[in-house]
Amino acid sequence: MPDAMHGGPCREQLSEQWMRERGRRELVISSLRQHLAEQPTARAVRLCARRWIADINYLADGVIAVLNSTENEE
C-alpha cells in the first residue's frame, strides 16, 4: 500500500527533504573548505580544522542535551 495511506511521508516528500539536507550540507562544506583554504600554512589549516571540529562537537552536545531533556519529560 502507498505510504500516503498510512500517514507517513511519501516518496516525493522524502526526496525533497533529502535534496534540502544535501544542499545545506554542500553549502556548509563549501564554506568550511573556503575557510581552510584561506589559512596561510598547513599547520594553520590543521589548527583551524581542529577548532571547527571542537565547535561542531560543542553544538552536538547542546543538541543532545536538549533531546535528552525532552525524552525525560515524556
N, C-alpha and C positions, 0 to 999 in steps of 0.2 A: 504494500500500500504506500502511496506517496506520503512523504513527511508532513506535508501541509495538513493532512487529515489528522495527524497526531499532535498538532500544535507546535511542533518543533520547527526550527529554521529550514527553509527549503534550500535546494542546491544553489540557486541563484544568490540567495542571501549569504550563504557561506562563502561562495566565490567572491562576492563583493567585499565581504569582511576580510577575506584573505588578501585581496588586492590592496585594500586600505592599509592593512598591517604591513604588507610587503613594501608599499610606498613609504610609509612612515619609517620603517627600518632603513630603507635605502637613503632617505634624507639624513637620518641621524648618522649612519655610517659614513656618508659622503662628508658631512660636517666634521666628524672626528678625523677622517683621513686628511682633510684640508688643514685642520689644526696641527696634526702631527707633521705634515709636510712643511709647515711654516717654521718648525724648530731648526735652529742653526747647526746642531751636531747630532750624531747618532745617539750620544749619551742623553742629550736633551729630549730626543724622541722617546727613548725608554722611560725617562723620568715623567714625561708628560703622559705617556700611556699608563704608567702606574697610578698617577693622580686620577685619571679618568676611571680606572678600574676601582680605585678606592671610593670615588664619588658614586659610581653605579652600585657598588655593594652597599653603601650607606643608604641610598634610595631604596634598594631592595629590602633592606632590614626594616625601613619605615613602612613599606607596603605590607610586609609580612606581619609586622606588629598590629597594623590595622585589621588585617584579615583574621589574625588570631583573636583579637578582641571582639570582633563581630561574631566569630564562631562560638566564643564562650558565652555570648549573650543569648544564643539560641537554645 
